[in-house]
Amino acid sequence: MHKRPLHNVLTILGMMVVFCLGWWVWYVFNGSEAAEQRAVRSATTYVDTTYPEMELVVTDVTYLSLYDAKFYVLFAPPSHIEAELWVRVTRAGDVVDDNFGDAMNVSRSLDRRDAFD
């Protein structure tokens, strides 16, 4: 008779642990909307200060959880989309690096600012 309340409490605690673990796994693999918006704001500020002469707009945001737990924000000029700038941003909103072209290329290409001219 005394084991039943303890069993109920342990069941509820177990269900809460499973829920929290599931939410955490979802967050790790999918990111969150707030983290994505924070990454876009940080990347936009970074691009505006680093490349002020370029007119760039955000065209895509990618979160590669298995490869790298960072957001990749893609910028492109509105006039021609074949030139692109990737900015890699952490979930906390810190800019890691940027590069033109392929997102998996880790070499930094800040010296290629005239790529759109």
Summary of the structure (lengths in Angstrom):
residues: 117
radius of gyration: 21.0
end to end distance: 80.4
largest distance: 80.4
contacts: 288
relative contact order: 0.14
helix: 43%
strand: 22%
